[in-house]
Amino acid sequence: VLQAQVVLSPNPFTDRLTLALSTPSLRSPVLRLYDVAGRLVLTERLEYGINEINTSGLEKGLYFWAVEAGGERVKSGKVVKM
């Protein structure tokens, strides 16, 4: 299992999320954001370093997130949009 340093902030958020990825060796990392019903609402390709993610098109509420790389889930969690 890959050990990656992934920090998603702020939580709660409004129109922007920042994802810091400090593991340069990940293969094609992506962020996937799901609503409470489990529907995929956002997919964002990630780069090593700081990633700014525009979330202005999302409704307010609870979201589940996952960072995946090389077909494996690296880290996941929950965030709330205000």
C-alpha positions as CSV (number, residue, x, y, z in Angstrom):
1,V,0.0,0.0,0.0
2,L,1.3,3.4,-0.9
3,Q,2.0,5.8,2.0
4,A,1.2,9.3,0.7
5,Q,1.0,12.6,2.5
6,V,-2.3,14.0,1.4
7,V,-3.9,17.1,3.2
8,L,-7.3,18.4,2.0
9,S,-8.3,21.8,3.5
10,P,-10.2,23.8,4.6
11,N,-13.0,21.8,6.2
12,P,-15.7,23.1,6.1
13,F,-15.1,24.8,2.7
14,T,-17.0,27.2,0.4
15,D,-16.0,27.5,-3.3
16,R,-12.4,26.1,-3.2
17,L,-10.6,23.2,-1.8
18,T,-6.8,23.0,-1.5
19,L,-5.2,19.6,-1.7
20,A,-1.5,19.3,-0.8
21,L,0.2,16.2,-2.2
22,S,3.7,15.7,-0.9
23,T,4.5,12.3,-2.5
24,P,6.0,12.8,-6.0
25,S,6.1,9.1,-6.9
26,L,2.3,8.6,-7.2
27,R,1.2,7.4,-10.6
28,S,-1.5,9.7,-12.1
29,P,-3.1,10.8,-8.9
30,V,-6.8,11.9,-9.0
31,L,-9.2,13.3,-6.5
32,R,-12.8,12.0,-6.6
33,L,-15.6,13.7,-4.7
34,Y,-18.8,11.8,-4.0
35,D,-22.1,13.2,-2.7
36,V,-24.0,11.5,0.2
37,A,-25.8,9.2,-2.2
38,G,-22.4,7.9,-3.4
39,R,-22.6,9.6,-6.8
40,L,-19.4,10.9,-8.3
41,V,-19.7,14.7,-8.6
42,L,-16.1,15.8,-9.3
43,T,-12.9,14.2,-10.6
44,E,-9.7,16.3,-10.6
45,R,-6.3,15.3,-11.8
46,L,-3.6,16.1,-9.2
47,E,-0.1,17.3,-9.4
48,Y,2.7,17.0,-6.9
49,G,2.5,20.0,-4.5
50,I,-0.5,22.3,-4.0
51,N,-3.7,21.7,-6.0
52,E,-6.5,24.3,-6.1
53,I,-9.9,22.7,-6.8
54,N,-12.8,24.9,-7.8
55,T,-16.0,23.6,-6.0
56,S,-18.3,26.5,-6.8
57,G,-20.6,24.2,-8.9
58,L,-21.3,21.9,-5.9
59,E,-24.3,22.1,-3.6
60,K,-23.9,22.7,0.1
61,G,-23.6,19.5,2.1
62,L,-21.5,16.6,3.1
63,Y,-19.1,15.0,0.6
64,F,-16.8,12.0,0.7
65,W,-13.4,12.3,-1.0
66,A,-10.8,9.8,-2.1
67,V,-7.4,10.3,-3.7
68,E,-6.5,7.4,-6.0
69,A,-3.2,6.7,-7.8
70,G,-2.2,3.7,-9.9
71,G,-5.6,2.1,-9.3
72,E,-5.3,2.2,-5.5
73,R,-7.0,4.3,-2.9
74,V,-4.3,6.4,-1.2
75,K,-6.4,8.4,1.3
76,S,-10.0,9.3,1.8
77,G,-12.3,11.3,4.1
78,K,-15.2,13.6,4.5
79,V,-15.6,17.3,3.9
80,V,-18.5,19.7,4.3
81,K,-19.4,22.5,1.9
82,M,-21.0,25.6,3.6
